[in-house]
Each structure stands twice: as C-alpha cells, then as structure tokens.
C-alpha cells in the first residue's frame, strides 16, 4: 500500500497549485460545464455548425499561442523552440538518440502549475538520465478561454504537438521510438489527440489523472484511449471528481484506490479534489528516482486488494516511469 515518503515534493507546492486550480474551476469550469454539456458532446459537429468565432481564431492560429521549451543536461534553463523554422533544431542541444519526453500541463496552466508540473518532472528526469524534455506551454489559451472552450481546442493543440514532433524527428523517421508523451488533467486528452494524429506511432503515453469534467461520457475518439499509442499507462488519483475513474489505457493504476490520496483529505473537501488530482504529478516524478516505492499488484478491485487477496500470486509491476509494458489491466498500491 502506498505510504507517505520524505522524498515527495513539499506540501506547500501542492497547496499553491490546489488553491489556484480550485478558484478557477469553481468560478468557471463548473458553471459553464452544465450549459455546454450537449454542445461539447458532439465536438466536431459543433465546430461546423456554430459561429464560434473567438474559438476559431485560436484554432486557426494555434501555433501562435503555444510555446515549446527544450531542456537538456546541457541547457537546464531551457531553449525556446521556433517551430516555424524547420531547421531550428540544429541550433539546439536536442539529441534524437536520447529519450524524448513531452510534458503537457492541465487546463489553467498557471505559473505554479507550470513550475510544479514541468519543472519538477524535468529536473527529475535530467537528474536521472540524459534525455530531451520538452514542455508544451499552452497557458495563454487557458487564460483566454473558458474550460468548455478550451476543451474544443484540445484536438488542435494535440495536432500542433504532432506537427512539432514531425519537425523534431524528420517526419517520424529519426528518434520516433524514443517519444514518450506525458499529460496531466486536460493535458492527457491533448496528448491523446497527438497520438491519434500520428496514427499510433507514439511508443508511449502516460496519463496523470485524466480530466473528467465534460469527458465522463465522451466517445473514446474524443479523449485518451489505448489506441493512441503503442502503450498507454494511466495513473488515477482523483477518480470520479476532477479525474476519470474508469480504465482508459493498456494498464491503469489506482494508488490508494484512485479517488483520494494521502494527506489530501482536508484539502480535497474544500477544493473538490484538487489536492488528490495534483498528487498524480508528485507520484510520477518520484517514480523516476525511486521506482521500488511504487510496486503495484493486479487486482479486481481496491476492496480485494485491501483484503490482501491479490498480493502474493498476482502480477506485479511498478507504477510510473518504469512500468512493465508487457503488463495490462488494473493495478493497485
């Protein structure tokens, strides 16, 4: 069973992220969600039928509203990539022989979310191994658009990332097998669209507590699903609240049952689950350095796992970076 570790990011970082997400969610997402539920359900049809001029402006100029930051051991402060210049990669420290980690933040990608999600995972990766870490910054769209409107743009953000990956890999010919997409919240569905656009050529997608609002009953072609990459692993930390609870990938992990996380009980009550939602980031970053703390067991349910019915002879693997890609099903820890 998952226990609190001294290595986890300090609680203050989680609190800052939780408070900011809760303020914006309670004032925007939840209010708009009821009014646009039917509008969003058939996303593509809506875009064809509605005169949604402001959203269309963002769609048609998507590349102007996204920033791609490359981090390597040689450039820890990051290099802003100019995706309009196909030859720009020659002037960077990008090395296609090294793993390519693409990080995509949640909706309302505030300074604190970017610092907590992108910087935290980036620094952990570069401490552990040589790799290319690219943080996709789409926070400008989250400031300009409501949650519902941002959802409509999810596909086009994902498509822009696919275009960027083609530039980086010479049309998926060099280093494409090294690509690993990692998203949090709505960012999970964004990287799902990237995988769809590239026809499943992505080797791995990791989803950190995929967003639930306006996605609960969505067709798989409009959200993350296991066909988006060769291997899709999902970590559920706030299921049936801010995150989806149902199985979505080849393998799904449910730490502490997947609904509420350790040390989040009080904050979850006042923030609608934002503390547990943010914990998925913490767990994944921590797994890069300390995989042994995330040993998980395949089990039919959280109840059976707690009863000790699945540990001795059940299949096991590690949640996070070092998951066994041959394993499938639901795993608990």
C-alpha positions in Angstrom: 0.0 0.0 0.0 1.2 3.5 -0.8 2.8 5.3 2.0 4.0 8.9 2.5 7.6 9.4 1.6 10.1 12.0 2.8 11.1 12.5 -0.8 7.8 13.8 -2.0 7.6 17.4 -3.1 6.8 19.7 -0.2 3.2 20.2 0.7 3.4 23.9 0.1 3.8 23.4 -3.6 0.7 21.2 -3.7 -1.3 23.7 -1.7 -0.4 26.6 -4.1 -1.4 24.5 -7.1 -4.6 23.2 -5.5 -5.8 26.7 -4.4 -5.3 28.2 -7.8 -6.9 25.3 -9.7 -9.9 25.3 -7.3 -10.5 29.1 -7.6 -10.6 28.9 -11.4 -12.5 25.6 -11.6 -15.2 26.6 -9.2 -15.7 30.0 -10.9 -15.5 28.9 -14.5 -15.5 25.2 -15.3 -18.3 24.1 -13.1 -20.5 27.0 -14.0 -20.0 26.6 -17.8 -20.0 22.8 -17.8 -23.7 22.4 -17.3 -24.6 24.9 -20.0 -22.3 23.5 -22.7 -22.5 19.7 -22.0 -24.6 19.0 -25.0 -22.6 21.5 -27.1 -19.4 19.7 -26.3 -20.7 16.1 -26.6 -20.5 16.2 -30.4 -17.4 18.3 -30.7 -16.7 18.2 -34.4 -20.3 18.8 -35.4 -20.4 21.8 -33.1 -17.4 23.4 -34.7 -19.0 23.0 -38.1 -22.4 24.4 -37.0 -21.5 27.2 -34.5 -20.3 30.6 -35.3 -17.7 30.3 -32.5 -15.5 33.0 -34.0 -13.3 33.5 -31.0 -12.5 29.9 -30.6 -11.9 29.5 -34.4 -9.5 32.4 -34.2 -7.5 30.4 -31.7 -7.8 27.2 -33.7 -6.5 28.7 -36.9 -3.6 30.4 -35.2 -2.8 27.6 -32.7 1.0 27.7 -33.2 1.0 31.4 -32.2 -0.4 30.5 -28.8 1.8 27.6 -27.9 5.4 27.6 -26.7 7.8 24.7 -26.8 10.7 24.7 -24.3 13.5 22.2 -24.7 15.5 21.2 -21.6 18.6 19.0 -21.6 21.6 18.5 -19.3 23.5 21.0 -21.4 20.7 23.6 -21.2 18.9 23.4 -17.8 17.3 26.8 -18.2 15.6 25.8 -21.4 15.6 26.8 -25.1 12.5 28.2 -26.7 12.0 26.3 -30.0 10.9 28.2 -33.1 8.6 25.7 -34.7 8.1 27.9 -37.8 11.7 27.2 -38.7 12.2 23.6 -39.8 16.0 23.9 -39.4 15.8 25.4 -35.9 16.7 22.1 -34.2 20.2 22.3 -35.5 20.9 25.3 -33.2 19.7 23.5 -30.0 21.0 20.7 -27.8 18.3 18.3 -29.0 19.7 14.8 -29.5 17.4 12.3 -31.2 19.4 9.4 -29.8 18.2 10.3 -26.3 14.7 9.7 -25.0 12.2 12.4 -25.9 9.8 13.4 -23.0 6.9 15.7 -24.0 5.1 17.3 -21.0 1.7 18.9 -21.4 0.1 20.6 -18.4 -3.6 20.8 -17.3 -6.1 23.5 -18.0 -5.4 26.8 -16.3 -1.6 26.2 -16.6 -0.7 28.9 -14.2 2.8 29.8 -13.2 2.5 27.4 -10.3 1.2 24.5 -12.3 4.0 25.0 -14.9 6.6 25.3 -12.2 5.2 22.3 -10.3 4.5 20.0 -13.2 7.0 20.9 -15.9 9.9 22.0 -13.8 9.5 19.2 -11.2 9.4 16.4 -13.7 12.0 17.9 -16.0 14.6 18.3 -13.2 13.9 14.8 -12.0 14.4 13.3 -15.5 17.6 15.2 -16.1 18.9 14.1 -12.7 18.2 10.5 -13.6 19.3 10.3 -17.2 20.2 12.1 -20.4 17.1 13.0 -22.3 15.3 15.7 -24.2 12.5 17.2 -22.1 10.1 19.4 -24.0 7.5 21.4 -22.0 4.5 22.4 -24.1 3.1 25.7 -22.7 -0.5 26.4 -23.6 -1.4 28.5 -20.6 -2.3 31.5 -22.8 -5.2 29.6 -24.2 -6.3 28.6 -20.7 -6.4 32.3 -19.6 -8.3 33.4 -22.7 -10.8 30.6 -22.9 -13.4 29.0 -20.6 -12.9 25.4 -19.7 -15.6 24.4 -22.2 -13.9 26.4 -25.0 -10.5 25.0 -24.0 -11.9 21.5 -24.5 -12.9 22.3 -28.0 -9.3 23.4 -28.7 -7.8 20.2 -27.2 -7.8 18.5 -30.5 -5.9 21.3 -32.3 -3.3 21.7 -29.5 -2.7 18.0 -29.8 -2.4 18.3 -33.6 0.1 21.1 -33.2 2.2 19.0 -31.0 2.1 16.2 -33.6 3.4 18.8 -36.2 6.2 19.8 -33.9 7.2 16.1 -33.4 7.4 15.6 -37.1 9.8 18.5 -37.3 11.9 17.2 -34.5 12.1 13.6 -35.9 12.3 14.3 -39.6 8.8 13.2 -40.2 8.9 10.5 -37.5 12.0 8.8 -39.2 14.6 9.7 -36.5 14.1 9.0 -32.8 10.3 8.4 -33.0 10.6 5.2 -31.0 12.0 7.3 -28.1 9.0 9.6 -27.8 7.1 9.5 -24.5 4.1 11.9 -24.1 3.1 12.8 -20.5 0.0 14.8 -19.8 -1.9 15.9 -16.6 -5.6 16.5 -16.4 -6.8 18.0 -19.7 -3.3 17.7 -21.0 -3.8 13.9 -21.1 -6.6 14.3 -23.7 -4.3 16.7 -25.6 -1.5 14.1 -25.9 -4.2 11.6 -26.8 -5.0 13.7 -29.9 -1.3 13.9 -30.7 -1.2 10.1 -30.7 -4.4 10.0 -32.9 -2.9 12.4 -35.4 0.3 10.3 -35.7 -1.8 7.1 -36.2 -0.5 5.4 -33.1 3.2 5.9 -34.0 3.9 7.2 -30.5 5.6 4.5 -28.4 4.2 5.5 -25.0 1.6 7.9 -23.5 1.3 8.4 -19.7 -1.9 10.0 -18.4 -1.8 11.6 -15.0 -5.3 11.7 -13.6 -7.1 12.5 -17.0 -9.7 15.3 -16.7 -13.3 14.2 -16.0 -15.4 17.4 -16.5 -17.0 17.2 -19.9 -15.3 13.9 -20.6 -17.2 11.5 -18.4 -19.4 10.1 -21.2 -17.3 11.1 -24.2 -16.7 8.7 -27.1 -13.1 7.3 -26.9 -12.2 9.1 -30.2 -12.6 12.4 -28.3 -10.5 11.5 -25.3 -7.4 9.5 -24.3 -7.7 5.8 -25.2 -5.3 2.8 -25.5 -5.2 3.1 -29.3 -3.4 6.4 -29.1 0.0 4.9 -28.6 1.7 1.5 -28.6 1.5 1.6 -24.8 -0.8 3.8 -22.7 -0.5 3.9 -18.9 -2.8 5.9 -16.7 -2.5 6.9 -13.1 -5.8 7.7 -11.3 -5.6 9.8 -8.2 -8.9 11.7 -8.0 -11.4 9.4 -9.8 -15.0 10.5 -10.3 -14.2 14.0 -9.1 -11.6 16.0 -11.2 -10.3 12.9 -12.8 -11.8 10.0 -14.7 -12.0 6.7 -12.8 -12.7 4.1 -15.5 -9.9 2.2 -17.1 -8.6 4.0 -20.1 -5.2 2.5 -21.1 -3.4 -0.7 -21.5 -2.7 -0.5 -17.8 -4.4 1.6 -15.2 -3.0 2.4 -11.7 -5.1 3.2 -8.7 -2.9 4.4 -5.8 -4.9 4.4 -2.5 -7.9 3.3 -4.5 -7.6 6.1 -7.1 -10.1 8.5 -5.6 -8.5 10.4 -2.7 -4.8 10.5 -1.7 -2.8 10.5 1.5 -2.5 13.9 3.2 -5.3 15.3 0.9 -8.4 14.6 3.0 -8.8 18.2 4.3 -7.8 20.0 1.1 -10.0 17.7 -1.0 -13.0 18.7 1.0 -12.6 22.4 0.4 -11.2 22.2 -3.2 -13.3 19.5 -4.7 -10.4 17.1 -5.0 -7.7 19.3 -6.4 -5.1 18.1 -3.9 -5.5 14.4 -5.0 -5.6 15.5 -8.6 -2.2 17.1 -8.2 -0.8 14.1 -6.5 -0.5 12.2 -9.8 2.3 14.6 -10.7 4.1 14.0 -7.5 3.9 10.2 -7.8 5.1 10.1 -11.4 8.1 12.4 -10.7 9.0 10.4 -7.6 8.9 7.2 -9.6 11.7 8.3 -11.9 14.1 8.1 -9.0 12.5 5.6 -6.6 10.6 3.0 -8.5 10.6 0.5 -5.7 8.2 2.6 -3.7 5.5 2.1 -6.4 5.2 -1.6 -6.7 1.7 -2.4 -7.7 -0.4 -5.5 -8.0 -3.1 -6.6 -10.5 -6.4 -7.0 -8.7 -10.1 -7.0 -9.5 -10.9 -4.1 -7.1 -9.5 -1.9 -4.3 -11.5 -3.8 -1.8 -9.9 -7.1 -2.7 -6.5 -5.5 -2.7 -7.1 -4.1 0.8 -8.3 -7.6 1.9 -4.9 -9.0 0.9 -6.4 -11.2 -1.8 -4.1 -10.0 -4.7 -0.6 -9.6 -3.4 1.0 -13.0 -3.1 0.3 -14.5 -6.5 -0.9 -11.5 -8.6 1.0 -10.0 -11.4 3.0 -7.0 -10.3 4.8 -4.1 -11.8 5.9 -0.5 -10.9 3.6 2.5 -11.4 5.2 5.4 -13.2 8.4 5.6 -15.3 9.5 2.0 -15.0 6.2 0.2 -15.7 6.4 -3.2 -17.4 5.0 -2.6 -20.8 4.0 -6.2 -21.1 1.5 -5.9 -18.3 -2.1 -5.0 -18.8 -5.2 -4.5 -16.6 -5.9 -2.6 -13.3 -3.2 -2.3 -10.7 -3.4 -1.2 -7.1 -1.0 0.1 -4.5 
